[in-house]
Amino acid sequence: MDRRRFSILVALISAAVGAATGFLVASDKASYAAVFPVVGTLLVYLLRSKVSDVIEDEMIEKYAGKASKKTIDVFGISMTILGLIFLGYKRVHPELEIAGFTLLYSVCFMLVFYSFLYYFYTKNLAGEDGDDKK
């Protein structure tokens, strides 16, 4: 399978997963809706193994890493600010206190998880001289 056909199939799978999940959530069967994203992910994974072309190279991995880092930075800062704003309005709207703490705890979990993965990748993927193990 070539890269173009893979991209088309991924788009079709994504549309089908979105439509099925949306339909099940709208029809009050949200517990069944969790199955479709898992099945879609497995299908994409199986299709990816059938692609003969190069899908990602080192340059794309480098850009994806930079994009991921910036996403975490922007998401973390914006969710922290939003959580603090929610906590500031807890006297006016007491229900915002729960949302504020949830956002702040989510940011804390994200930072701990990021630190763990960073430590894991630097210890397991980098050699003693800094070169990548492969």
N, C-alpha and C positions, 0 to 999 in steps of 0.2 A: 504494500500500500504506500502511496506517495503522501507527501506532507499536505498537499491541497485537499485530498480526499479525507485525510485525518481531521483537518480543520473543519470541514463541512460536517463530518459525523459528530464531532465534539459540539458544534453549534446546535445540531439537531437534538442530541442527547440533552444538552443544557435546556433547550426550549421545552422538551418533553418533561424533564424533571421539574422545571418551574411551573408548567401548566398543571401537572398532576399534583404537585404539592399545594399549589394555590387552590385547586379545586377541592382537595380533601380538607384543607384548613377552612375554606368557605362553607363546606358542608358539615362542619363540626366533627370531623374525624381526624383531628390533628395528630392523634397517636399513630395513625397509619401513615401519616405524611413523612415521618422520619425515615421510612424505608426507601423512598425514592432517591434522595440524595446519596445514600450509601450504594444503592444499585447503580446509579449514574456514575459515581466515582469508580466503582469496580469496572464498569464497561469501558470508561476512558482509559483506565490502567491497562486493561487487556488489549484495547486497540493500539495503545502506545507501543506495546511490545511487538506489534505487527508492522510498524512503520520501518521502511528500509532507509529512508533519508535521515540525515542528521537533524534532530529537532532542536537541541540546545548545544551550544558550544561554550567555551570558557568565557567569551566576552558577554554572552547573554546571562550566564550565571553571575558574573561580576555586576552587571547592571541590575539584575534581580535582587542581589544582596544589598546594593545601595538603595534601591527602591523600598525594600522591606525595612531597612533601618530608618529611612525617612518617614515611612508610614507609621512605624512604632513611635517615633519622636512626635509627630504631629498628633496622632491619636492619643498618646499619653498626656501630652500637654493640654489638649483641648478637653479631654475627659476629666482631668484634674480640675481645670478651671470651671467646667460645668458642674462638677460635683461640689466644689466649694460654693458656687453660686446657689445651688440647691440648698446646701446647708445654711447659707445666709438667709434664705427666705423661709426657714422652717417655722418661724413664729407666725408668719402670715398664712402659709400653706403647710400644715404639719405633715401632709402626705409626701412632700418633697424630701423630707429627712431620709426616708428609706431609699429613695432613688439616689440621693447624694452619697450616702454611705455605700450603696451598691456600686456606683461608679468609682468611688475612691478605692474600695477593696479590689475591684476588677483591675484597676491600674496597678495596684500593689502586686497582685498575682501575676500580671503581665510582666512586670519588671523582674520579679523573682524567677519566673520561667525563662525570660530572656537571659538573665545572668547564668542560670543553670546551663542552658544550651550553649552560650558563649564559652563557658568553662569547659563543657564537654567537647566542643569542636576544637578548641585550642589544644586540649590535652590529647585527644585521640586522632586528630587529623594532621597536626603539625609535628614534624620531627624535631629533634633537638637543635638542629641548626636553622629551624624556621621553615624548611622546605616541607611541602605537603607530602604526606604519605599517600600512596595510591596503590 
